[in-house]
Each structure stands twice: as C-alpha cells, then as structure tokens.
Amino acid sequence: MGDDLGRLYRLDGVAHIAGVINDEPQRCISSMRRQQGMRLDERYVPYLQMAGLYHLARLNDKWFQLDEPLVSAFVERWGPETHTFHMPFGECTITLQDVAYHLGLPVDGHYVSGCLTDFHETFGECPEGADEETVRRFARAYIMMLLGTQLFTDKSGNRIHIRWLPYVARLEEMGGYSWGSAALAWLYRCMCRVANRHIVKLAGPLQLLQSWIFWRFSRFRPDGFDLFSWPLASSTPEVVQVVHPEVLESRHTALWRSVTSLIYFAVVEWHQVDRVLPQFGGVQARPRPALNIDFLMLKDGRGGDRWFSSQLQH
C-alpha cells in the first residue's frame, strides 16, 4: 500500500472517503443515470435478442430509483485496489456471475473496445405500419439508448456516445460481444472514482449495483422485491430456477470464477474473485496482495492516453 500506512489506497494519492468520513458525515453520492423516454416496442425484440440485450431491455425501472444513502454507505467500504467491499465478515463484490444473473448479459465473447443530441426526440416512437428497414433503424436507436443510459452511463447526462454506431451497424455481430464484462469493468471504474472524497456523482450500470445490494443484503430490500423474477435473480439456490437457461451454459459459467481482466474500451479493471470465494461456495484463504494495475486504471482513452494499440500486438 505504499510507504504511508495511513493511506487507504495508492491511486494518485487521493483521499478515500472512508478516511475523512468523520469530517463529512452527511456526504451522499448522487446518480448520473438518465433514462431516455423511449418505449420498448415489441417489434424491436428480434433485434434485441440478436444483440444479446433483450433481458436488459425487460428490466422494470420501478426498483431502481437509486437509494443514494444506501449506495453511499457501500461506497465507503469499496476498495479501489481490490474491487471489493470490505465488510466486518470479510470481502465481497459484484462478479461476472452477478452481471449474468441480475442483467442477463453475455459474459463471454469479444471484448468491447468511439455525442449525439435530441436522440430520444428523433427516435422516441416507431411509426405504426413502419416497414422492416424503418423498424430496424429504430431498434438500432433503442439499443444505443440501452448502452448509453443503462449500461455505460457517464457524466454527459442524456447524450449518446457516437462510439456505439459501429456496433449497431452490425447488429448480427453484437451478440458475440461480452457486454457483461464491459459493464462490470465500467461499474468498477465508476465505483473507484466515486470513492474519492472529492467526487459525488456516480455513473455506470447502477441497477446492477443496487440489485446486487438487495439480494446479497436482504434487510435492505424494499417490500415486494422478493417477488421479482428474471433477470433480477439472485445467485442463491432457492431462486436459481428463474434464471434463463442460456446463462447457465458452461461456456458462461466457466468464466464466473476466472481471475482476469475486464475490458471496456480504454478501461481495464481486474476481476478478483479469488478474494470472495465464499460467494461461490468456497473457503476463503488469506488473499494475496492486490495486483497493481495503477498504470491502466489511470487511463481513460482520451487524447494520447490509449493503451490498447500497442498491447494488442502481443
């Protein structure tokens, strides 16, 4: 952890909120998540299934008005070096298994590694009697909305990043990408940022974060949440029967226990499940020191800050 044992983590030498919480006892993060006013049209369903995002589109927004005090309390226990929540009983975290269970996203496939305004006004509702090509165009717009405002929200608010255009242009190939690992990488990065005492805006796939809290810490669940079904399933055996069969295929489940890198464009984060083995029914040994990937965590892809051009040649 560096020479200063009093510092909670080393990145940039910034102060973790937990270290100064007595000075800011009322500190509460706020959400950057923005929902575009675009209705899910049943005519989009084949294209959403093709892209691997159908389950995400089916999420009910009812439960995910962010409980900001609850999430703030968890942020205070987030370790940016380990990507885990440090609890009195040990460490726990959101894993690829949770992404698959809670959001129904594919977690294997190609890695995901580009702002448009007035987007929801232009593509808000597909016209009645539209031909197939028009429906396909509106479905592409809806998918861009899901990616930009549900999975990969940033601080730009309602704007949709142009980086998604090459993906929706090839709808038939979208289902081959690991959207789950990219979403988890982005959530990790957003959590690491907001752990900084000077940052109070939290972006990322916050429905994943809050759903994980509800299922892992049942005392925080709102009334009625237990009755909710797939894709907001927990990883506990009594509700595993509601998980979609495709999520339980061995090609997906083999990755849940992998200690590996998660890639979302220039964002690279580490999936450190070796520190949370009880979540998978294992016995936790003494964790090894966290892998130091500061040089990657400080990069965001802007300007000449890209890592992947040279690294992918090896």
Contacts in CASP RR format, 6 or more apart in sequence:
PFRMAT RR
TARGET T0000
AUTHOR 0000-0000-0000
METHOD contacts of the structure
MODEL  1
MGDDLGRLYRLDGVAHIAGVINDEPQRCISSMRRQQGMRLDERYVPYLQM
AGLYHLARLNDKWFQLDEPLVSAFVERWGPETHTFHMPFGECTITLQDVA
YHLGLPVDGHYVSGCLTDFHETFGECPEGADEETVRRFARAYIMMLLGTQ
LFTDKSGNRIHIRWLPYVARLEEMGGYSWGSAALAWLYRCMCRVANRHIV
KLAGPLQLLQSWIFWRFSRFRPDGFDLFSWPLASSTPEVVQVVHPEVLES
RHTALWRSVTSLIYFAVVEWHQVDRVLPQFGGVQARPRPALNIDFLMLKD
GRGGDRWFSSQLQH
1 7 0 8 1.000
1 8 0 8 1.000
1 9 0 8 1.000
1 10 0 8 1.000
1 81 0 8 1.000
2 10 0 8 1.000
7 13 0 8 1.000
7 16 0 8 1.000
8 16 0 8 1.000
8 18 0 8 1.000
8 19 0 8 1.000
8 79 0 8 1.000
9 16 0 8 1.000
9 79 0 8 1.000
9 80 0 8 1.000
9 81 0 8 1.000
9 195 0 8 1.000
10 81 0 8 1.000
10 292 0 8 1.000
10 294 0 8 1.000
11 80 0 8 1.000
11 81 0 8 1.000
11 192 0 8 1.000
11 294 0 8 1.000
11 297 0 8 1.000
11 298 0 8 1.000
12 298 0 8 1.000
14 196 0 8 1.000
14 197 0 8 1.000
14 198 0 8 1.000
15 196 0 8 1.000
15 197 0 8 1.000
15 198 0 8 1.000
16 79 0 8 1.000
16 80 0 8 1.000
16 195 0 8 1.000
16 196 0 8 1.000
16 197 0 8 1.000
17 24 0 8 1.000
17 27 0 8 1.000
17 75 0 8 1.000
17 76 0 8 1.000
17 195 0 8 1.000
17 196 0 8 1.000
17 197 0 8 1.000
18 76 0 8 1.000
18 77 0 8 1.000
18 195 0 8 1.000
19 197 0 8 1.000
20 197 0 8 1.000
21 27 0 8 1.000
21 76 0 8 1.000
24 197 0 8 1.000
27 72 0 8 1.000
27 197 0 8 1.000
27 200 0 8 1.000
28 68 0 8 1.000
28 69 0 8 1.000
28 72 0 8 1.000
28 200 0 8 1.000
29 68 0 8 1.000
29 71 0 8 1.000
29 72 0 8 1.000
29 75 0 8 1.000
29 194 0 8 1.000
29 200 0 8 1.000
29 201 0 8 1.000
29 202 0 8 1.000
30 68 0 8 1.000
30 200 0 8 1.000
30 201 0 8 1.000
30 202 0 8 1.000
31 66 0 8 1.000
31 68 0 8 1.000
31 201 0 8 1.000
31 202 0 8 1.000
31 206 0 8 1.000
32 153 0 8 1.000
32 154 0 8 1.000
32 155 0 8 1.000
32 157 0 8 1.000
32 201 0 8 1.000
32 202 0 8 1.000
32 203 0 8 1.000
32 204 0 8 1.000
33 64 0 8 1.000
33 66 0 8 1.000
33 149 0 8 1.000
33 150 0 8 1.000
33 153 0 8 1.000
33 203 0 8 1.000
33 204 0 8 1.000
33 206 0 8 1.000
33 207 0 8 1.000
34 149 0 8 1.000
34 153 0 8 1.000
34 157 0 8 1.000
34 158 0 8 1.000
35 61 0 8 1.000
35 149 0 8 1.000
35 150 0 8 1.000
36 119 0 8 1.000
36 120 0 8 1.000
36 124 0 8 1.000
36 145 0 8 1.000
36 149 0 8 1.000
36 158 0 8 1.000
37 120 0 8 1.000
37 124 0 8 1.000
38 120 0 8 1.000
38 123 0 8 1.000
38 124 0 8 1.000
38 125 0 8 1.000
38 141 0 8 1.000
38 142 0 8 1.000
38 145 0 8 1.000
39 124 0 8 1.000
39 125 0 8 1.000
40 57 0 8 1.000
40 58 0 8 1.000
40 142 0 8 1.000
41 125 0 8 1.000
41 126 0 8 1.000
41 135 0 8 1.000
41 138 0 8 1.000
41 139 0 8 1.000
41 142 0 8 1.000
43 126 0 8 1.000
43 130 0 8 1.000
43 135 0 8 1.000
43 138 0 8 1.000
43 139 0 8 1.000
44 57 0 8 1.000
44 126 0 8 1.000
44 135 0 8 1.000
44 138 0 8 1.000
44 139 0 8 1.000
44 142 0 8 1.000
45 54 0 8 1.000
47 136 0 8 1.000
47 139 0 8 1.000
47 140 0 8 1.000
47 143 0 8 1.000
47 171 0 8 1.000
48 54 0 8 1.000
48 57 0 8 1.000
48 139 0 8 1.000
48 142 0 8 1.000
48 143 0 8 1.000
50 171 0 8 1.000
50 172 0 8 1.000
50 174 0 8 1.000
50 175 0 8 1.000
51 143 0 8 1.000
51 168 0 8 1.000
51 171 0 8 1.000
51 174 0 8 1.000
51 175 0 8 1.000
52 105 0 8 1.000
52 106 0 8 1.000
52 174 0 8 1.000
52 175 0 8 1.000
52 176 0 8 1.000
52 179 0 8 1.000
53 105 0 8 1.000
53 143 0 8 1.000
53 146 0 8 1.000
53 147 0 8 1.000
53 174 0 8 1.000
53 179 0 8 1.000
55 103 0 8 1.000
55 104 0 8 1.000
55 105 0 8 1.000
55 230 0 8 1.000
55 231 0 8 1.000
55 244 0 8 1.000
56 103 0 8 1.000
56 104 0 8 1.000
56 105 0 8 1.000
56 146 0 8 1.000
56 150 0 8 1.000
56 151 0 8 1.000
56 231 0 8 1.000
57 142 0 8 1.000
57 146 0 8 1.000
58 231 0 8 1.000
59 103 0 8 1.000
59 150 0 8 1.000
59 207 0 8 1.000
59 231 0 8 1.000
59 232 0 8 1.000
60 228 0 8 1.000
63 207 0 8 1.000
63 210 0 8 1.000
63 211 0 8 1.000
63 214 0 8 1.000
63 222 0 8 1.000
63 225 0 8 1.000
63 228 0 8 1.000
63 232 0 8 1.000
64 206 0 8 1.000
64 207 0 8 1.000
64 210 0 8 1.000
64 211 0 8 1.000
66 202 0 8 1.000
66 206 0 8 1.000
66 210 0 8 1.000
67 210 0 8 1.000
67 220 0 8 1.000
70 210 0 8 1.000
70 213 0 8 1.000
70 220 0 8 1.000
71 202 0 8 1.000
71 206 0 8 1.000
71 209 0 8 1.000
71 210 0 8 1.000
71 213 0 8 1.000
74 85 0 8 1.000
74 209 0 8 1.000
74 213 0 8 1.000
75 191 0 8 1.000
75 194 0 8 1.000
75 195 0 8 1.000
75 202 0 8 1.000
76 195 0 8 1.000
77 85 0 8 1.000
77 86 0 8 1.000
77 87 0 8 1.000
78 84 0 8 1.000
78 85 0 8 1.000
78 86 0 8 1.000
78 191 0 8 1.000
78 192 0 8 1.000
78 195 0 8 1.000
79 85 0 8 1.000
79 86 0 8 1.000
79 192 0 8 1.000
79 195 0 8 1.000
80 191 0 8 1.000
80 192 0 8 1.000
80 195 0 8 1.000
80 297 0 8 1.000
81 290 0 8 1.000
81 292 0 8 1.000
82 91 0 8 1.000
82 93 0 8 1.000
82 272 0 8 1.000
82 275 0 8 1.000
82 287 0 8 1.000
82 290 0 8 1.000
83 93 0 8 1.000
83 188 0 8 1.000
83 191 0 8 1.000
83 192 0 8 1.000
83 269 0 8 1.000
83 270 0 8 1.000
83 271 0 8 1.000
83 272 0 8 1.000
84 91 0 8 1.000
84 92 0 8 1.000
84 93 0 8 1.000
84 272 0 8 1.000
84 275 0 8 1.000
84 276 0 8 1.000
85 91 0 8 1.000
85 92 0 8 1.000
85 93 0 8 1.000
90 284 0 8 1.000
91 275 0 8 1.000
91 276 0 8 1.000
91 287 0 8 1.000
92 216 0 8 1.000
92 276 0 8 1.000
92 278 0 8 1.000
92 279 0 8 1.000
93 272 0 8 1.000
93 273 0 8 1.000
93 275 0 8 1.000
93 276 0 8 1.000
93 279 0 8 1.000
94 184 0 8 1.000
94 187 0 8 1.000
94 208 0 8 1.000
94 209 0 8 1.000
94 212 0 8 1.000
95 184 0 8 1.000
95 256 0 8 1.000
95 271 0 8 1.000
95 273 0 8 1.000
95 276 0 8 1.000
95 279 0 8 1.000
96 107 0 8 1.000
96 180 0 8 1.000
96 181 0 8 1.000
96 184 0 8 1.000
96 255 0 8 1.000
96 256 0 8 1.000
96 258 0 8 1.000
96 271 0 8 1.000
97 235 0 8 1.000
97 253 0 8 1.000
97 256 0 8 1.000
97 279 0 8 1.000
97 280 0 8 1.000
98 208 0 8 1.000
98 212 0 8 1.000
98 235 0 8 1.000
99 105 0 8 1.000
99 107 0 8 1.000
99 180 0 8 1.000
99 181 0 8 1.000
99 183 0 8 1.000
99 184 0 8 1.000
99 208 0 8 1.000
100 106 0 8 1.000
100 107 0 8 1.000
100 180 0 8 1.000
100 247 0 8 1.000
100 252 0 8 1.000
100 256 0 8 1.000
101 231 0 8 1.000
101 233 0 8 1.000
101 234 0 8 1.000
101 235 0 8 1.000
101 243 0 8 1.000
101 247 0 8 1.000
102 207 0 8 1.000
102 208 0 8 1.000
102 211 0 8 1.000
102 212 0 8 1.000
102 215 0 8 1.000
102 231 0 8 1.000
102 232 0 8 1.000
102 233 0 8 1.000
103 180 0 8 1.000
103 183 0 8 1.000
103 205 0 8 1.000
103 207 0 8 1.000
103 208 0 8 1.000
103 231 0 8 1.000
104 230 0 8 1.000
104 231 0 8 1.000
104 244 0 8 1.000
104 247 0 8 1.000
105 151 0 8 1.000
105 179 0 8 1.000
105 180 0 8 1.000
105 183 0 8 1.000
106 175 0 8 1.000
106 176 0 8 1.000
106 177 0 8 1.000
106 178 0 8 1.000
106 179 0 8 1.000
106 180 0 8 1.000
106 252 0 8 1.000
107 178 0 8 1.000
107 180 0 8 1.000
107 181 0 8 1.000
107 252 0 8 1.000
107 255 0 8 1.000
107 256 0 8 1.000
108 178 0 8 1.000
108 181 0 8 1.000
108 251 0 8 1.000
108 252 0 8 1.000
108 255 0 8 1.000
109 176 0 8 1.000
109 177 0 8 1.000
109 178 0 8 1.000
110 176 0 8 1.000
110 177 0 8 1.000
110 178 0 8 1.000
111 177 0 8 1.000
111 178 0 8 1.000
111 181 0 8 1.000
111 182 0 8 1.000
111 263 0 8 1.000
112 177 0 8 1.000
112 178 0 8 1.000
112 179 0 8 1.000
112 181 0 8 1.000
112 182 0 8 1.000
112 263 0 8 1.000
112 264 0 8 1.000
112 265 0 8 1.000
113 263 0 8 1.000
113 264 0 8 1.000
113 265 0 8 1.000
113 266 0 8 1.000
113 308 0 8 1.000
114 161 0 8 1.000
114 162 0 8 1.000
114 163 0 8 1.000
114 164 0 8 1.000
114 165 0 8 1.000
114 166 0 8 1.000
114 265 0 8 1.000
115 156 0 8 1.000
115 159 0 8 1.000
115 160 0 8 1.000
115 161 0 8 1.000
115 162 0 8 1.000
116 144 0 8 1.000
116 159 0 8 1.000
116 160 0 8 1.000
116 161 0 8 1.000
116 162 0 8 1.000
117 159 0 8 1.000
119 141 0 8 1.000
119 144 0 8 1.000
119 145 0 8 1.000
119 158 0 8 1.000
119 159 0 8 1.000
119 160 0 8 1.000
120 145 0 8 1.000
120 158 0 8 1.000
122 141 0 8 1.000
123 137 0 8 1.000
123 138 0 8 1.000
123 141 0 8 1.000
123 142 0 8 1.000
123 145 0 8 1.000
124 138 0 8 1.000
124 141 0 8 1.000
126 134 0 8 1.000
126 135 0 8 1.000
126 138 0 8 1.000
127 134 0 8 1.000
130 138 0 8 1.000
136 171 0 8 1.000
139 171 0 8 1.000
140 168 0 8 1.000
140 169 0 8 1.000
140 171 0 8 1.000
143 164 0 8 1.000
143 168 0 8 1.000
143 171 0 8 1.000
143 174 0 8 1.000
144 160 0 8 1.000
144 164 0 8 1.000
144 165 0 8 1.000
144 168 0 8 1.000
145 160 0 8 1.000
147 160 0 8 1.000
147 164 0 8 1.000
147 167 0 8 1.000
148 160 0 8 1.000
148 161 0 8 1.000
148 164 0 8 1.000
149 158 0 8 1.000
149 160 0 8 1.000
150 205 0 8 1.000
150 207 0 8 1.000
151 179 0 8 1.000
151 182 0 8 1.000
151 183 0 8 1.000
151 186 0 8 1.000
151 204 0 8 1.000
151 205 0 8 1.000
152 161 0 8 1.000
152 182 0 8 1.000
152 183 0 8 1.000
152 186 0 8 1.000
152 204 0 8 1.000
152 205 0 8 1.000
152 264 0 8 1.000
153 203 0 8 1.000
153 204 0 8 1.000
153 205 0 8 1.000
153 206 0 8 1.000
154 161 0 8 1.000
154 203 0 8 1.000
154 204 0 8 1.000
155 201 0 8 1.000
155 203 0 8 1.000
163 265 0 8 1.000
167 173 0 8 1.000
167 174 0 8 1.000
167 177 0 8 1.000
168 174 0 8 1.000
181 255 0 8 1.000
181 262 0 8 1.000
181 263 0 8 1.000
181 264 0 8 1.000
181 271 0 8 1.000
182 262 0 8 1.000
182 263 0 8 1.000
182 264 0 8 1.000
183 204 0 8 1.000
183 205 0 8 1.000
183 208 0 8 1.000
183 264 0 8 1.000
184 208 0 8 1.000
184 262 0 8 1.000
184 269 0 8 1.000
184 271 0 8 1.000
185 262 0 8 1.000
185 263 0 8 1.000
185 264 0 8 1.000
185 267 0 8 1.000
185 268 0 8 1.000
185 269 0 8 1.000
186 204 0 8 1.000
186 205 0 8 1.000
186 264 0 8 1.000
186 267 0 8 1.000
187 204 0 8 1.000
187 205 0 8 1.000
187 208 0 8 1.000
187 209 0 8 1.000
188 262 0 8 1.000
188 269 0 8 1.000
189 264 0 8 1.000
189 267 0 8 1.000
189 269 0 8 1.000
189 297 0 8 1.000
190 202 0 8 1.000
190 203 0 8 1.000
190 204 0 8 1.000
191 202 0 8 1.000
191 209 0 8 1.000
192 269 0 8 1.000
192 297 0 8 1.000
193 199 0 8 1.000
194 200 0 8 1.000
194 201 0 8 1.000
194 202 0 8 1.000
211 232 0 8 1.000
213 220 0 8 1.000
214 220 0 8 1.000
214 221 0 8 1.000
214 222 0 8 1.000
214 225 0 8 1.000
215 221 0 8 1.000
215 232 0 8 1.000
215 234 0 8 1.000
215 235 0 8 1.000
215 236 0 8 1.000
216 234 0 8 1.000
229 242 0 8 1.000
230 242 0 8 1.000
230 243 0 8 1.000
230 244 0 8 1.000
231 244 0 8 1.000
233 239 0 8 1.000
233 240 0 8 1.000
233 242 0 8 1.000
233 243 0 8 1.000
235 279 0 8 1.000
246 252 0 8 1.000
256 273 0 8 1.000
256 280 0 8 1.000
257 273 0 8 1.000
257 280 0 8 1.000
258 271 0 8 1.000
258 273 0 8 1.000
259 270 0 8 1.000
259 271 0 8 1.000
259 272 0 8 1.000
259 273 0 8 1.000
259 274 0 8 1.000
260 270 0 8 1.000
260 271 0 8 1.000
261 268 0 8 1.000
261 269 0 8 1.000
261 270 0 8 1.000
261 271 0 8 1.000
262 268 0 8 1.000
262 269 0 8 1.000
262 270 0 8 1.000
262 271 0 8 1.000
265 301 0 8 1.000
266 299 0 8 1.000
266 300 0 8 1.000
266 301 0 8 1.000
266 302 0 8 1.000
266 305 0 8 1.000
266 306 0 8 1.000
266 307 0 8 1.000
266 308 0 8 1.000
267 299 0 8 1.000
267 300 0 8 1.000
268 293 0 8 1.000
268 296 0 8 1.000
268 297 0 8 1.000
268 299 0 8 1.000
268 307 0 8 1.000
269 293 0 8 1.000
269 297 0 8 1.000
270 291 0 8 1.000
270 293 0 8 1.000
272 290 0 8 1.000
272 291 0 8 1.000
273 279 0 8 1.000
273 280 0 8 1.000
274 287 0 8 1.000
274 288 0 8 1.000
275 284 0 8 1.000
275 287 0 8 1.000
276 284 0 8 1.000
277 283 0 8 1.000
277 284 0 8 1.000
277 285 0 8 1.000
278 284 0 8 1.000
296 307 0 8 1.000
299 305 0 8 1.000
299 306 0 8 1.000
299 307 0 8 1.000
301 307 0 8 1.000
END
